[in-house]
Amino acid sequence: MTLEAAKTLITAALGRMNALYSKTVFDEWVILSLEAAQGRILAYTGPRAERFQRDFRADVGPLRAEMAGKHFAVGDFEFAPEATGTRYDVCLGIGGSSYLICNHTGKSMAEIRKDPHWLEAQKAFVEMSEKFRADPLA
């Protein structure tokens, strides 16, 4: 899958999640490439474009702790239920060394999961993960 196709897929899937949840699930997302152990931002959408890069290391901390020691294949994902505020909520493997990281800048995953609509909204996230598993970001 190309980067443009991945961005289109992500935008559509997150839009579907919002519709099923009846409000915004994730208001921020970033595609990262960790090729050759060097991080590179491939795309960003969200409310804090001017400062998210500066804050990224701190914001990814809770998610990094949840992911520690685990190997992620394309389509695998991990949530950080207690990540609050601008701390990132979920990471999804979308290519060999590429990842989608999503966040709600005002709520934790624990808060999002309390809403009964989350059960339906998460289906759209899983469907997106399966599409990346079938056609990874190249």
Disulfide bonds with the S-S distance in Angstrom:
none
